[in-house]
């Protein structure tokens, strides 16, 4: 019986907290929200901030992809031009740049 009296204040506080959350009309219920779900913020021009961020990331992906194509074509020309089995340092650097750019695009696309 003594344990019931010790748990009573905790249960009262928990019940009050639950009622306070249930009565807040501006906040959606906890069961309806996904973990990590944030409310969409609108910019002063009325557009969705999330949509603008996604658009900017897409534009950056397009620029990076064009640069990736250019680097790959340059690499192909350098490999065709080289008749030896040894690659130059500039060719190896170009390979590293291609790899970094591809990883950057991939991580940006996985982020969304």
Secondary structure, DSSP 8 states (H G I E B T S, - for coil): -HHHHHHHHHHHHHHHHHHHHHH-TTS--GGGS-TT-----B-TTS-BHHHHHHHHHHHHHHHHHHHHHHHHHHHHHHHHH--SSS--HHHHHHHHHHHHHHHHHHHHHHH-
